[in-house]
């Protein structure tokens, strides 16, 4: 069985080398590594340095992460594709252990993920909130879980599910995983979850990068509501307003936000000492997401207005 590992990359010069080193250390020889990159930093030069070791660099057409993933899947020669972010580190036996599931009929496989740089506040918060999500997923028998870091899928299944959403005026920045997961469920793809398989990821540690990723996620949901859900503007504005009101109530009354942070702190090695720091990380997350949602909403409204005037 051949695996194709696909990594969409955009300005990942800080992380991509460690990711590629981990991939080259995999103990499974029948695999290829495809980096689909549209960076403006030195990521292409870093990736190019691994060309002699079989790493292939592909340049997409500027359509964002969804286009990069789709291009990688189409270019892949493997029966199974593994789709990674540029900051995910695979254990050496990852592909060998995945083989068992695909040989026994799996169409896609979900695994466990741990944030590696938990010595920093924001990554530690992200990890602990993720642990809450996994705990709830276990309670619900993983019914609504269709994506994890270290995701893998049969290539033909991904094609049949319709790939990731593209073709919109701006690339979707978040929420595309859920769309793809719904496609997998629609065609009846067989899901396998193996939490004994763990990957490591590096989360943004600085305020600037943490804010940027949370802001992008908020913008992505506004895009999803407009492009995929086809919501009218009044509904998107109402949704943004309700999210803003909820965040304001939670942050000013403290109790709901602190409850969320208390649950997260229970998964931290520092325990309740992280309650205050996690509240800070939670507040930044909420504010950044709202800023991203409102900015994207107004930008899309203006873009559609201008396009309408040009017709």
N, C-alpha and C positions, 0 to 999 in steps of 0.2 A: 504494500500500500504506500502510495506517494502522498506527501503532505506539501502544500504550498503555504508559506507563512507570509502574510500580507501586512505591511505596516504603512498606513498613511502618515505622512510627516509634514509638519509646517513649523518651521523655525524651532527645531528640536536639537540644536547643536549641543545643548547641555546634557541630554539624556540618551541620544541615539547610539553612541558608541557602546555604552554599557549593555544596552538591549541587544545589539548585534554580537557582542562578545558572548553573551549568554546563549544566543541562538547557535553560534558556531561551536559551542561546547555541548550541544545536544548529542546524545548517544545513539541517535537514529539517523543513518546516512541518507535514506531515500527521501530527501526534502529539498526544497528551494526556498530562497528568501527574496521577496520582492518589496522594495521600498518605493512607494509612490509619493513623490516629493514635489511640493511647489513653494519651497522656502525662499526667503530673501536673506537668510543668514548663511552660515558656513555648513549647514547640514549636508548639502550635496557633495561638498568636498570631503566631509567625514565619511559619508557613505561610499563615495568613489574609492576611498582608500581600502575598502574591503572587496573591491571588484575581483581581484585575483583569487579570493576565497569563495567566490560564487555568489556574492550578493549582487543582485540586479537592481539598478536604479531606473525608475520610470518617471517621466514628467507628465502630469495630468494637464487638463485644459483650464484650470482655475475654478473648477466647480466645487471646491471644498472637500470635506472629509467623505461625504457620500459618493461623489464622483470618483475619488481616489480608491475607495473600497471596491466600487463596481468595476473600475478599470483593472484593479489587481485580480479580482475574481475572474474576469474575462480572460486575462493574460495567463492565469494559473494553469500549470500542467498537471497538478496533483488531483487526486480523487477527492481529497479533503483539504479545505482551506482553513487556516487558523488566522483570525483577524485580531491584530494587536494594536494598542496604542504604542507610541514611541517610547514610553517610560515603563513598559511591562517587562519583567524578567522571568523567563521560564526556567524551571528546574531541568536538570540534564536528562531526566527520564520521562519528560512530559509527553513526547510523541509516542514513545514506546508504550506508555500506559494508555494513551488514547486509542491506540490500535485495537486493544481488546474490545472497547465499546463499539467501534465501527465494524469490526468483524462479527459482532453479535447484533447487528441491525440498527444501531443508532443512526439518526439523521443529523442531529446536532447535540453537542455536549456542553454543559455548563459546569464550571469548576469554582473552587473557592479562591478568594483573593485577599491578600494582606498588604497593607501599606508598609513599605520598608522603612521609611524615614520618620518613624513615630517619635523620635526625640524632639521634633519640632511641633509646635502647637497645632497649626492648621492641618498637617497630615495626620496627627493623632486624633483630632476631631473627626476628620473624614473617615478614618478607619473605624472609630467607635460608632459613628452613625451607620456605617455600612454593616457593622455587627448587629445593630438593631434590626436593620432590613433583613439580614439573613435569618435572624431569630423569628421574625414575623413570617418569612417565607416558609420556614420549617413548619410553623403552626398551621399554615394554610396549605401544606403539602406541595409547596412550590407551584401552585396552580397558575399564578400570574407572572411567573419569573421566566423570561425568555432570553436574557442576555447577562453575561458576566465578563469581566476581564478574562482574557485567555479563551475567548469564545472560539469554537470550531464548528464546522458544518460541512456536509457533503457539498461539493461544488455544484452538482446538478440540482440538489435541493435548493440551494441559494438562488440559482437561476430560475427555477420553477416558482419560487416564492416572490419573484419580481425584483429582487435586489433592493438597494437603498434608494430613497426618493431623491430624484434630481429633476432638472429642467425648469427650475423656478427662477424668478428674476434675481434672487440672491440665494447663495447656498444656505441650507438649513444647518444651524450650528449646534443643535441638541434635539433630543427626542426621536432621532431617526432609528435608534435601536428598538424602541417600542413599536414603531411602524413595521420594521423588518420582522420582529417577533410575531406580530399579528399575521403577517404573511405566512410565516412558518406554520402557525396554528391553523390558518385557513386551508392549507393544503394537507393537513393531517400529518405533518412531519413528526417523527418519533423523537422525543426529548429524553436525554439521559442526564442526570445530575450526579456528579462524583465530587463530593466535598473533601475527599481524601487527596485529591489533586489540587495543589495550591500554587498560585502564581504570586509574584511580588510586584508591586507597582510603586512608583515614586510620585507622591502628591505634591502640589505646589506648597512651598514652605514660606515664601515671602508674602507680605501683604499684597504687593502689586500683582503677583501671579495668581494668588488665591482670589483676589477681587476680580481679575480678568476672567478666570474660568467660571466663576459664579455669575458674572454679568453675561457672559456668552450663553450660559445655560438659560437664563431668563429670556434673553433675546430669542433663543431657539424655540422656546415654547410659544412665544408670540408668532413666530414663523410657522410652526406646526399648526396652530389654530387657524391661521389664514390660508395656508397652502394645502394642507392635508385634510384638516377637518372642515375647511371651507366655511368658517364662521363669518358672519357679517361683522362690520366694524363695531356696531353697537354692542354686540355680544363680547367681542374682544375687550373693548373699553370697560364693559361691566365686569368682566373677569379680572382685569387688571385692578379695577377699583376695589373689588372684594378682596383680592389678595393683599392690596395695600392696607385696607382696613383691618384685615385679620392680623397682619404683621404688626401694625400699630397697637392693636389691643394686646397681643401677646407680649410685646416688648415693654409696654407701659404698665400692664397689670402684673407682669413678671411670672405669675404662677404657671401658665401653660408653657412658656419658654423654658422656665427653670425645670419643669417636669421632663421636658425633652432632653435637656442637658444632664439632668440627674440620671436618666436612663443611659445616656451615652457614657457618663462618667463611670458607671458600673462596669463598663467594658474596658476601662483604662487601667493600666498598671498603677497609676497614681491615685486611683479612686476618687473620693470626694474632693481632693485637692484640685482636681480639674474642673469642678463645677463652675467657678467664676471664669476661668479662661475659656471654657466651652461656651458660656453665655456670650462672651465677646465674639468668639468665632461664629456662633449662631447668628448674632446680630449682623455681623459683616456679611454673612451668607444671604440673609434675608434682604438687606439693603441693596447689595450688589445685584441680586436676582430681579428685584423690582426696578432698579435703574435700567437694567438690560431690557426688561419687558416693555417698559414705557418708551425707551429710546427706539427700540426696534419697531414698536407699533407706530410711532409718529413718522419714523423714516419710511416705513412701508406705505403709510397713508400718503405721504408726500410723493413718493415714487409713483404710486398708482394715479395720483392726481396729474402729475406731469405727463405720464404716458397717455392718459385720457385726453389731455389738451393737444397732444401731438397727432392724434388720430384724425 
